Amino acid sequence: MTDAKTLYAAFSGHIAAALDALEAAGTLPAGLNRAAITVEPPRDPSHGDLATNAAMVLAKPAGTNPRALADALVGELSKVPSVLSAEIAGPGFINLRVDPAAWTAELRAIGQLAGDYGRSAMGGGSVVNVEYVSANPTGPMHMGHCRGAVVGDALASLLEWAGHKVIREYYVNDAGGQVDVLARSVHLRYREALGEAVGAIPEGLYPGEYLVPVGQALAAEFGGTYAAAPESEWLVLFRTRAVAAMLAEIKADLALLGIQHDLFSSEAELQAAGKPAEAEKWLRAHDLVYDGQLEAPKGKQLEDWEPVELPLFRSTRFGDDQDRPIRKSDGSWTYFGADMAYHFQKAQTADALVDIWGADHAGTVKRIKAAVAALTQGEGKEKPFEVKLVQMVQLLKGGQPFKMSKRAGNFVTLADVVEMVGKDVVRFTMLTRKPEAQMDFDFDKVVEASKDNPVFYVQYAHARIRSTLRKAAAEGFAPADCDLELLGPEELDLIKVAAQFPRLVEAAAAAREPHRIAFYLYDLAGAFHSYWNLGNDRPEKRFIVAQDARLTGARLYLAAQIGQLVKNGLAILGVEAVEEM
């Protein structure tokens, strides 16, 4: 863990000590909330190396002027040996200039911690359940599932880096009408495998060729036993076998992306175990479910709507715009009723929950958050629960979007795309935009060797570093940390970008936003490539300066640590750091 060893963490400690000193002197009231205090690079590098908003955050609750508090803080921070200057900017921000030795010490910390640089104890071992993908088990993975799969998997890895324990979960929706449709579709393929001419696939069934092997396997096992049998004799069996076959295919598809879940939870098993009924009983006992009638749908005539008494969850108490039914008029569970019980089950083994959903489910976020708030409050403490919405990906080929419809049978599978461009390209590309933003996956651009392609740009930085180190070794040079004081302003600027990695990991984990790591890696690669390009016109700025072994050793050490950082960041994202391109 790096908390006590990294520069930003150390300066957070210095600021905390300065505030403690002001409290002890009576300048600052004790017990103020310091959670919003940050230590960051200033927006304008000419203003210094680090900036803090401590005075701005604490002035109002302390009943004082921000600049007056900043002045007192500057007095304390100026006592820190590595602080060369502390200045007040604007209404009360504090800019710090730091001794270059602090930056070279940070570079050594990267070298010492290597693959652990950026890991944090922030999470304190708390358990976070991250549920992602959870596609209906009716066919192989397509590109509509891919983005949520990558975002969820990268988030799980990021949370582990930040000190959490993580449960990676997949919710199998195997209790709805769609799996009955799947069973009927497989029965058709079963009859086809027995030699029957089934003709065109009827409307409403899944026409995909991926069901042919499932039908063939059933034909081999059962012969013609169920060919003419009534549906009641084969539906459950065919549904069970079809779901199992689709789940096996889904797991194989996810494995192509390097994704493995810890837990697959079945909706059918959840209902069979009576979990929704248990949740309803608990909610009724706490006056959170009552029997009532829904309001007539807006825009419909009264004769088109019949008032029906249903068990309703009081979701309006938790910010929803209306109470929600947990059962249908026939007594079966609504999707919300089953989903509510599932989240209650997840909360039993986790301290916090995160769901990765497609943006088309945005309308159900309020109600499920209300349910989780109600159920976990009843357990004694409301558990943090977030839903991250992920927009669809438009896959472009030849300037035309591909279709992605399971029912039409002409969707683009995830396996097809991974085979065409590779796992690493797919994973990194999915994280190059915020998940709530629309994304085009352009086959031409994702394999383009240019700065405009973030995947290439970051991978090339690592490959370039590894190539340089191999070339140096062949010429008798090796990285060395004994002469880092020889590094100049340009090299220190590169270290300053590198040193942000640990705080970026913590900030990204706290915000549940793994794409921040991809953005950071692009910036780090940019800083590295910019420094590299200095050597094109100025040979004395190259990493290998043949006539100066000491300077070469220091620069190679810098290059090696930048490479290590790229590797660490890519590891969080589940992407390999390539040795050559």
N, C-alpha and C positions, 0 to 999 in steps of 0.2 A: 504494500500500500504506500501511496506517495504523499499523504496529507502533510506530514511534518517536513518533507524534504524538498518540495517544489517551491519555486520563487513566489508564485501568487499566493499559495497557502501561507508562506512565511510572512508576506506583507499583510495578509488578513490578520495574522497573529499580532503583527506590530501595531496595526490600527486598533485591535481589541485592547492591547496593553495600554495604548495612549488614552483610549476612552476610560479604561479602568483608573488610570492616573488622574484624569479629570474628575471622575466620580469621587475618588479619595480626597481630592483637594476641595470638593464642594462646588466645582465649576459646573458640573453636570449632575442632574438628579440620577439616583440609582434605579435600576430595574427597567430602563427603557428598552423597547423592542428593537434589536439590531438586525433583524432578519433581512431587511431590504438593503443593507449596506453592501456595496460592491467594490471590487478592485479590478480595474480594467485598463487596457491601453487607452490613452486619450485619443479622441477622434482625429486630432491633428498631431502627428508624431513630433512636430516642432515644439509642442507644448511640454514634452517630457516623455518619460518611459511608462509611468503608471498614473492612474487617476482614481480618486475615490469620491463618492457622494456622501460620505459619512455625515458631514456637517449639514448638508441639505436634508437628509433623512431625519436627523435627530433634533434639529433646531426647533421646529414647531412643538413637538411634545415636550421639549425641554424649556419652552417658553423663552427662547432667546433668538437673537438674530443669526442667520446662517453664516455670515462673514465673521461675526464675532466668535462663534464657535469654531469656525475654520481657522481663525487666527490662533486660538488656544491649541487646536490640534496640530497645527504647523509647528508650534513650539515644542510639542512632545515628539512629533515624528522626525524633527531635525536632529534629535538625539540618537537616532538609529544609525549605527556606524556606516551602513551601506547606502544611506541617503545623502546624496551630494547637495540637493536643494529641494525645498518644499515651498510651493507657491500657491496662492489663492487665485482662482480664475472665475470670472463671471460672478454669479450671485453667491457662490460659496463652495464650488468644487475645488479640490486640492490636487495639484499636479506634482508628481515626484520625479526627480532625476536620480538614477541609480548608478552606483559605481560599476564600471565595466566588469570588475571581478565577480560581481554577483551574477552576471549573465554567463560568464565562463564557468562559474561554479554550477550553474543550472545545466550547462552543456555536459559537465562531468556527471551530474545526477542522471541525465538521460543515458549516458554510457553505462553507469553502474546499475541502474534499474532495468535497462534494456526492454525486454518484452513486457515488463510490469509498469513501465513509465506511463502514467495516465490512469492507472487503476486507483480507486478511491475507497475509503471506508465510509463514505457519506451515507450509504444505505443501511449501515449497521446490521446487516444480515436479515433485514425485514423481507418478508416473502411477498412477491408481486406475481399475481396470475395474469399472464398475457394470453388472451384468446385471439387467434387469428386464423385466417383462411375460412374454416367452417363452411365450405361450399357444400351444397346438397350432394349426396353421394349418388348422383345419377349419370356421371360420366367423367372422363378424364379432365385434368386441369386445363383451362384455357387462359388466354392472356388477360381476360377480365378478372381472374383470380390472382394473377401474378404480383401485381403491385402491393396488394394488401398482405400477401404472403411474405414478400421481402421486407416491407415496413415492419411487420410484426416480428419477424425473426431478428432483424437488426436491432429493434427496440429491446428485445429480450437479451441480446448480447450486450447492448449498451448498459442496461440495468445491472447486469452481472459485473461489468467493469466498474460500475459506481457503487458496488458493495451490497447489492441486493441478492437474495436467492430468488430464482425465477421458476415458475411452473409454466411451461409452454403447452397450451391446451387447444384442442380442436373439438368443436361441438358438432356431433354428427346428427343432422336433422333427418332421422330415419323413422319418424312417426307420422309424417304428413301424407297428403294425397299424392305428392310427387313420387314417393317410393312405390305406391300401388301402380302408378302409371309405368314406372320402371319395370315392375314385375310383369305387367301385361306386355310391355315391349319385348322383354326377354322371352316370354312364352311364345310370342310370334316367331322369334329367332330360333327357339327350340323346335317348333313345328317345321320351320324352314330347314333346320339341320336334319330332320327326319325325312326330308324329301318332298314336303308339301310345297306347292307353288303359292307363296303368300301374296305375290303381286306387289303393288305399291304400298308403302307403309301408311296405314290409315292416319288421318288427321288426329292429333291429340296424343300420339305415341312418339317415343324417341326414335328417330330414323337412323341414328348414327351407326356406322359399321363397327364401332367399338363393342357393340353388344353381340355381334356374331359369335365370337369365341365363347361367350357365356352360354349362349343357347346350345352351342356344340357340346360343351362340357356336360350340360344337363341331359342332352340327348344320349351321350355316351354312358351316363350313369343310370338313367331311368328308362331308356328306350322309349317306347310309345305310351308308357303308363298314363301320362297326363295330357296326351295330344287332344283327346276329345272329352276329357274330364271337365266337370263344371268348375268354375273359378274358385268356388269355396274349398275345393280339394287341393289346389296347388298354389293359391295366392300367397299364403304365408311362407311356404317353402321357397318359392321362386323369389319372393321379396328378400328373404334372408340371404339366399345365395347371391342374388344380384348385388345387394348392398355390400356384401363381403368382397365380391369381385371388384366392384368400383372402388372401395376403400383401398384394396391392395394396389390398384392402378394409381389412385391419388397419392398414396405414400411413395410409390416409385417415381411419380412425376415430381413430387416435392424433393425427393432425394437428389434429383438432377440439379436442383438449386441449392443443395447442401442443407435442406431444411428437414429437421426431425422434431416431432412433438413428443413431449413427455407423457401426454395423456390424451386419449380419445374418449370423450364422454358421449354416450348414446342417449338421445332424447327418448327413444322407446323404452330403454331400461330405466330412465328417470321416472317416466310415467308408470311403468310396471311396479316400481318400488314405492309408489304413492307419494312421491316428493311434492307434487303440486298440491295434493290434498292436505299434506302437512303444513305447507306454507299458508294455504287458505285458512286452516284451523287457527293457526297462530295469529294471522291478520284479523280474523273475526274476533278473537279473544281480546284484541287490542283496539277494537272499533275502527279498523282500517279497511274492512270489507263489509259491505251491507248489500241487501237485496233491493234493487231499484230499477227504474226504467231510464234508458238512454233518451236524450232529446232527439226529436225528429231531425234527420239529416237536412242540412241547409239546401234550399233549392228544390226540394221534392214536395209534391202535393201530399196532404195528409192521407189520402186514400191509398197512396203507394207505400205507406209505412204503417206497421202494426206495433203498438206498444207491447214489449215483452219484458217481464221481470227477470233480471239477470244479476248474478253476484258481481258487484262493482267495487273496484279498489279505489280508495280515496286519494287518487294521485294529485288532485288539486291542492291538497295540504302541503305538497312538496314541489309546487311550482308548475304542475301540468295545467293545461287549459280546460280539461274536463276529466271526470272520473272514467275509469276504463274497465270493461268487462274482462273477467278472467275465465269465464266459461261461456259457451254458446248456448242457444236455446235448447239444443238436444242434449246438453249436459257435458259434451266433450270440451276439452280445454282449448281456449283461444291460444294463438301463438304467444301472445303476451303472458298468459297464465302459465304456460309451460316454461317460457323464458325466465320469468320471475323466479320460479322454483329452481331453475338451473343456476341462476346467479346466487341465490341463497346457498345452494350447495357449494359453489366455488368459494364463497366467502368463509366457509367453515375452515378452510385450510390456507387462507392467504390474508395478509394484512392490507393489501390494496389490490384492486382489479383494474385491468385495462382491456378494452375490447377494440379490435380493429375491424371496422365495418365498411362496406361499400357506401358511397354517398347516397345511393337510392334508399337507404334505410334511415335517413336523417329524421324522418317524421316520427320514428319510434324512440328517439333518444330520450326525450323528456320523461316518458312514462317508465322506461326501464331504470332510469336514474332515480326516479321517485320511489320505485319499488325497492331498489337496493338500499336507498337511504332509510326507508321505513323498516326493512327487515334487519339491517345491521345496527340501527339505533336500538332496536329491541334486544339485540344481543349485548347491549351495554355500551357500545361505542360505534358510531357511524364510520364505516370504512371508506377510504378514498376510492372513487370509481370514476374512470374517464372512458369516454368513447371517442376514438379517433376515426374520423371519416376519410375515406380514400376515394378519390375520383377515378373514374374509368380511364383506361389507356386506349388511345386510338392507334392501332397498328397500321402503318403505311407501307405500301409496297407498290412501286411504279406510280406513285402519286395517288393511289386509290386505297381507301380503307378496306381492311379485311372484315368480313362478317364474323360475328362471334355468337351464334345461336345454337344452343344444344338441340332444340327441337328441329331446326332446319338441317342439322347434321353437317354444316359446312364451316364450323368454327375453327379457329387457329389454335392448335394445342400448345401448351407451354413447352412440351417436349420438342415440338417442331422448332420453336424459336431458340431454345437452348442449343439444339443441334446446329442451327445455322450460325449463331454468333457467339455461343459460349456462355457458361454460367456467370463468369465475372462481369461480362458486359451487361447482361440482363440485370444482375443484382445492383451494380453501381448506378446504372442508368435510372432504375426505379427510385433512386434516392437523390437524384439531381434536381428535383423540384419538391416543394412542399406538397405533402400528400393531398391536401385539399384543393390543389391547383390542377387543372386539366393537363394531360400529358399526351404528346405524340411520340410514339416509338418508331422512329424512322430508320429503316434498315441501312440506308446509305450513310446516315450521319453517325450511327453508333459504332461503326467500324472505321470511321474516317480518322486518319492520322494527322490531327491538327489540334491547336489550342481550343478550338470550338467544341471539341469532343472531350468532356471532362474525364471520361474513362481512360482514354489514351493519354491525356495530359498528366494525370496522376501516376498511372502505371509507368509512363516514360520517365518520370522523375526518378522512380526507384530503379528502373533498369539502367538509367544513365549513371546513377551513383554506383551501382554494382559493377558496371563496366569500367568506371574510373578506378575503383578499388582494385579490380583485377589488373588493369593496365599498370597501376602504381606498383603493385606487388611484382609484376614482371620486370619493372625497372629498379627494384630494390627498395621501394619506399613502403612505409606502413603507417597507419593512423597512430598518433601519439598525443596524450593529453598533457605533456610536461611543458609545452611552450604556448599555451592558449593565449597568453598575454600578447602574443604577436598578431593575433587577429585584429583587424581594423574595423572601422565603422560599418562598412558594408557587410562584413561577416557577423558583427553584433546585431545588425538589423535582422538577419536571417535567424539568429538565435532567439531574438525577441518574438518572432512569429512562432517558432518551435515551442517556446515556453508557455504559450497559451493553451496547449493541448490538454493538460489536466483540468483546468478550469472549464474548458469547452465540454469535456466529458461530463463533468458534474452538472453544468447548466443544461446540456442536452438531455441528460437523464431526468433531471428535475422537471423539464418541460415535456418529457416523453416525445422528443423530436430527434430521431436518429439522423435525419437528413442534415442536421447541423454539422455532423462529422464529415459528411461528403463535401459540404461547402468549405469547411476548414481545410480539408485535404487539397482541394482545388487551390485555395489561397496559398497554402504551404508550397505546393508544387510550383505555383506562379512565382513565389519569392525565390525558390531554388533556381528555376530556369532563368530568372532575371539576373541572379548573381552569376550563373554559368555564362550567360551571354556577355558579361563584362570582359571575360577572357578572350572573346573573339577579336576585340580591338586592342586589348591591353594584356599582353602575355604575362605580365607580372601579377595579374589577378586570377590566373588559372589555378586549379587545385594542385597541379603538379608543377612546381617551379624547380627545375632540375638543379640549379645552382644553389638552392636554399633548402636543405633537408629538414631543418627545424620548422620552417614555415609550412613546407609541404606536409609534414606530419600533423601539424595543427589543423590545416585545412582538410586533410583527409579524415581526421577525427570528426570535424564538423560535418563533413559529407556523410560519414558513416552513421552519425546520430540522426541526421535528417532522414536518411534511409530507414533507420529503425522506427522513427515516428510515422513515416508513411506506412510501414508494415503494420504497426500497432493500430493505426486508424483503419486500415483496410481489414484487419482482423475483426474489428468490431462489426464491420459491414458484411463480413463473410466473403471477402474478396481476397484472392491470392496476390501477393506482391511478387511480380515476375522478375526474373533475373536478367532477362534480355528480351528485346523486341525486334 
